[in-house]
Amino acid sequence: MDLKEYFSLVFNDYTLRTITLGTAILGAVTGMLGSFAVLRKQSLLGDAISHAALPGIAIAFLITGTKDTNILLLGALVSGLIGTFWIRGIVKKTHLKSDT
């Protein structure tokens, strides 16, 4: 497939257009947020929150027994918030930096 055919598919095929647009928006937003996180020296906070969200998803699934996206996201939100407050408490009470 040459470049001309690819651009023709991007503008004519609904699925490829949606995927391309979604990927471009996701890349732009995460790039900007990542830059701000690095400048504020909180680059590892996002990694810690993502690791804290996984147990929330698992617990929400174990409690409800369903794969409903909203329930799993709510479990991830609660678990991520608990992890964030826990990290903030550790940073305030100790001499550790937030990106440790």
C-alpha positions as a LaTeX table, in Angstrom:
\begin{tabular}{lrrr}
\hline
Residue & $x$ (\AA) & $y$ (\AA) & $z$ (\AA) \\
\hline
Met1 & 0.00 & 0.00 & 0.00 \\
Asp2 & 1.45 & 3.33 & $-1.02$ \\
Leu3 & 0.99 & 6.65 & 0.75 \\
Lys4 & $-1.67$ & 7.93 & $-1.66$ \\
Glu5 & $-3.82$ & 4.85 & $-1.11$ \\
Tyr6 & $-3.43$ & 5.15 & 2.68 \\
Phe7 & $-4.60$ & 8.78 & 2.71 \\
Ser8 & $-7.51$ & 7.81 & 0.48 \\
Leu9 & $-8.50$ & 5.15 & 3.01 \\
Val10 & $-8.13$ & 7.56 & 5.95 \\
Phe11 & $-10.61$ & 9.99 & 4.43 \\
Asn12 & $-13.05$ & 7.41 & 3.01 \\
Asp13 & $-13.10$ & 4.49 & 5.46 \\
Tyr14 & $-15.05$ & 5.21 & 8.67 \\
Thr15 & $-13.15$ & 2.75 & 10.87 \\
Leu16 & $-9.69$ & 3.87 & 9.82 \\
Arg17 & $-10.71$ & 7.54 & 10.10 \\
Thr18 & $-12.04$ & 7.01 & 13.63 \\
Ile19 & $-8.94$ & 5.12 & 14.75 \\
Thr20 & $-6.58$ & 7.68 & 13.23 \\
Leu21 & $-8.41$ & 10.64 & 14.75 \\
Gly22 & $-8.68$ & 8.97 & 18.17 \\
Thr23 & $-5.00$ & 8.07 & 18.18 \\
Ala24 & $-3.98$ & 11.59 & 17.18 \\
Ile25 & $-6.11$ & 13.18 & 19.92 \\
Leu26 & $-4.91$ & 10.69 & 22.53 \\
Gly27 & $-1.28$ & 11.30 & 21.59 \\
Ala28 & $-1.64$ & 15.09 & 21.75 \\
Val29 & $-3.43$ & 15.09 & 25.11 \\
Thr30 & $-1.12$ & 12.60 & 26.81 \\
Gly31 & 1.94 & 14.39 & 25.45 \\
Met32 & 0.82 & 17.68 & 26.98 \\
Leu33 & $-0.15$ & 16.11 & 30.30 \\
Gly34 & 3.11 & 14.20 & 30.43 \\
Ser35 & 5.09 & 17.38 & 29.86 \\
Phe36 & 3.31 & 19.11 & 32.73 \\
Ala37 & 3.87 & 16.13 & 35.01 \\
Val38 & 7.60 & 16.12 & 34.26 \\
Leu39 & 7.88 & 19.88 & 34.79 \\
Arg40 & 6.09 & 19.62 & 38.14 \\
Lys41 & 8.36 & 16.68 & 39.09 \\
Gln42 & 5.41 & 14.32 & 39.44 \\
Ser43 & 6.23 & 12.01 & 36.58 \\
Leu44 & 6.01 & 8.81 & 38.59 \\
Leu45 & 2.72 & 9.75 & 40.27 \\
Gly46 & 0.77 & 8.66 & 37.19 \\
Asp47 & 2.56 & 5.32 & 37.21 \\
Ala48 & 1.71 & 4.84 & 40.88 \\
Ile49 & $-1.94$ & 5.74 & 40.30 \\
Ser50 & $-2.21$ & 3.31 & 37.38 \\
His51 & $-0.79$ & 0.53 & 39.55 \\
Ala52 & $-3.16$ & 1.49 & 42.37 \\
Ala53 & $-6.18$ & 1.36 & 40.03 \\
Leu54 & $-5.72$ & $-2.31$ & 39.11 \\
Pro55 & $-6.70$ & $-3.68$ & 42.54 \\
Gly56 & $-9.77$ & $-1.44$ & 42.46 \\
Ile57 & $-10.85$ & $-2.98$ & 39.16 \\
Ala58 & $-10.29$ & $-6.48$ & 40.53 \\
Ile59 & $-12.16$ & $-5.80$ & 43.77 \\
Ala60 & $-15.07$ & $-4.18$ & 41.92 \\
Phe61 & $-15.30$ & $-7.26$ & 39.71 \\
Leu62 & $-15.12$ & $-9.63$ & 42.69 \\
Ile63 & $-17.84$ & $-7.73$ & 44.56 \\
Thr64 & $-20.28$ & $-7.32$ & 41.68 \\
Gly65 & $-19.38$ & $-10.29$ & 39.50 \\
Thr66 & $-20.13$ & $-8.29$ & 36.33 \\
Lys67 & $-17.96$ & $-6.83$ & 33.62 \\
Asp68 & $-19.89$ & $-3.55$ & 33.49 \\
Thr69 & $-17.46$ & $-0.85$ & 32.39 \\
Asn70 & $-18.95$ & 1.83 & 34.65 \\
Ile71 & $-18.63$ & $-0.32$ & 37.77 \\
Leu72 & $-15.05$ & $-1.27$ & 36.93 \\
Leu73 & $-14.17$ & 2.38 & 36.28 \\
Leu74 & $-15.75$ & 3.36 & 39.60 \\
Gly75 & $-13.60$ & 0.75 & 41.37 \\
Ala76 & $-10.51$ & 2.07 & 39.59 \\
Leu77 & $-11.44$ & 5.65 & 40.54 \\
Val78 & $-11.90$ & 4.85 & 44.21 \\
Ser79 & $-8.71$ & 2.81 & 44.38 \\
Gly80 & $-6.74$ & 5.46 & 42.45 \\
Leu81 & $-7.96$ & 8.23 & 44.77 \\
Ile82 & $-7.01$ & 6.21 & 47.83 \\
Gly83 & $-3.57$ & 5.61 & 46.32 \\
Thr84 & $-3.17$ & 9.32 & 45.50 \\
Phe85 & $-4.07$ & 10.43 & 49.02 \\
Trp86 & $-1.78$ & 7.78 & 50.45 \\
Ile87 & 1.13 & 8.96 & 48.31 \\
Arg88 & 0.43 & 12.59 & 49.23 \\
Gly89 & 0.42 & 11.64 & 52.92 \\
Ile90 & 3.74 & 9.83 & 52.58 \\
Val91 & 5.29 & 12.84 & 50.80 \\
Lys92 & 4.06 & 15.24 & 53.51 \\
Lys93 & 5.09 & 13.09 & 56.50 \\
Thr94 & 8.50 & 11.95 & 55.24 \\
His95 & 11.45 & 13.43 & 53.41 \\
Leu96 & 10.63 & 11.52 & 50.22 \\
Lys97 & 9.92 & 13.44 & 47.02 \\
Ser98 & 6.74 & 12.80 & 45.03 \\
Asp99 & 8.63 & 11.18 & 42.16 \\
Thr100 & 10.51 & 8.69 & 44.32 \\
\hline
\end{tabular}
